[in-house]
Amino acid sequence: VIETSEPDALQQEAIRELWNNEYPGQLNHPDTGSFRNYLQQLSEQKHFLLVDDNDSVRGWAFVFVRDREKWFAVIIDSRWQGSGCGKLLLNKLKENATKLSGWVIDHSNDKKGNGENYLSPLAFYLKHGFVVCADTRLERDKISAVKVEWPA
């Protein structure tokens, strides 16, 4: 796991590709510039890159501050899901946090860019101590998600 406050250009492109492969297609970043713009809007970032033996990015987790709250995101290459990598990255995020908030898609109605169903990771977060803030949803044209928080 590589820890950095600012991924370099190659790392950003690898993260963007991971994002586009694993998140619903409507959330894709069409180019490096759009992904860079997304990251530049966030403050106090810390990134954790899970890399394989060939230095290819297979997972990414990061924390940032928005509206005085610490938020997080985790993406794991689907070929690596179920191997403990998500737990490893999530524990990295928890190490220096007293509270984490995140948006989690809580349905499986979306399609990834390759046409496969996007499977909600909500059960994963609940298993690892997060709770659903049932009264807080994000409803936008591109995303429908529920807020989760840790600690429970």
N, C-alpha and C positions, 0 to 999 in steps of 0.2 A: 504494500500500500504506500503510495506516494502522497505526501501532504504538502499543500501549497496554498498561499493566499491568492495567487494569480496564475492560472494555467498558462503556459506559453502557447504560441500560435498552433503548433502541432497538436498539443493536448486539447486545445479548444476545438479543433476540427474533429478529433477523435471522439470527444464528448458529444459534439453536435451530431455526428453519425450514429452514435449509440442512442441518443435522444430520438432521432428520426426513425431508427429501427424499432425501438421498444415502446414509445408513447403512441397514442392515437394519432393517425395521419393528420387530422386537422390542427394538431399542435406543432407540426413540423416547422423547423427553421430552414427555409429554402437555400440559404447561403450563410457563409461564415459571418458576414456583416450583421445579419439579423440576430444571430446567436450572440455575437459580441455585444450588440446593443442591449440585448436582454440582460446579460451579466453586468454591464456598466450601470444599470439602473439600481443595482443591489449594493448595499453597504456591508462592511465588516464581513467579507466572505472568507470562508475557509473550505478548501476542496480536498477530497480524498479520492485518489485514483487507484483502482484495483487493476493491476497490470499482470499479464501472463509472462511466461519465460521469454517471449519475443518482444516484450515491452508494448504489446497491444492492449489498449484500454478495454477491459471487460466489465468494469463497474465504476460508477461515479456516485459520490455522495457529497453534498455540500450544505453548509449552514450560512445564513446571512441574516441581517437585521432589516425588518420592515415594520414601520409604525411601532417602534420600541419593543418588538417581539422578535425572538430568535426563531426563524423558520428553517425548514430543511427540505431536501429532496434526495431521493435515492433511485438510481437506475442500474439494473443488472442485465447484462447480456442474457437473453432468454436461454441460451445454451448453458449458462452457468447458474441459472436459477435452481434452487433446491440443493445447492452444494455448501451452504453455510456462508457464502460471500455476502449476502444481504445482511445477515446478522453481524458479521464482522464489521462491515461499514457502518451499520446503525450503532453498534457499540462505540465506534470511533467518534461518532457525532455526540453521543451521550457523555463521553469522558469529561468534557469541560463545559457541560451545559446543566443548568438547573431546571430548564423547561424548554421544550421544542414544540413548534406548531407546524402543521403541514396540511396541504390540500391533497385528498386522496379520492380518486375516482372510485365510486362505490357501486358501480354497475359494470356489466360486460356488454354494453350496447355499441361500443365504438370499435372501429377497425384500425389496425396498424397500417402503416404505409404499404406493406406487402399483402394486405387483404386479410390477414389473420385476425381473429378476435383479440381485442385487448382484454386481458383478464385482470380484474380488480385486485390490487394488492392489500385490500383492507384487512383481510384475515391475518396476513403477515404482521401488520402493525399491531393489531389487537393482541396477537400471540406474544408480542415483545413489549407489552406494557402500555401501549397507547390507548386512549379512550376517545370515543367519538363525541364531538360537541354537536349533538343532534340539532340544536337550534341555529347552527351556523353552517350555511351552504354557500358555495360559489356557483352561481348560475349565469353562464355567459353563452354566447353563440357557439363557442368552440369547446366549452367544457362544463360539465356538471360534476361537482365534487363536494365532499363533506370535509369539515375541518377535524383533524385529530390533534391530540395533545399528549405529551409525556412530561412529567410523570402522571400516572393515573391518580 
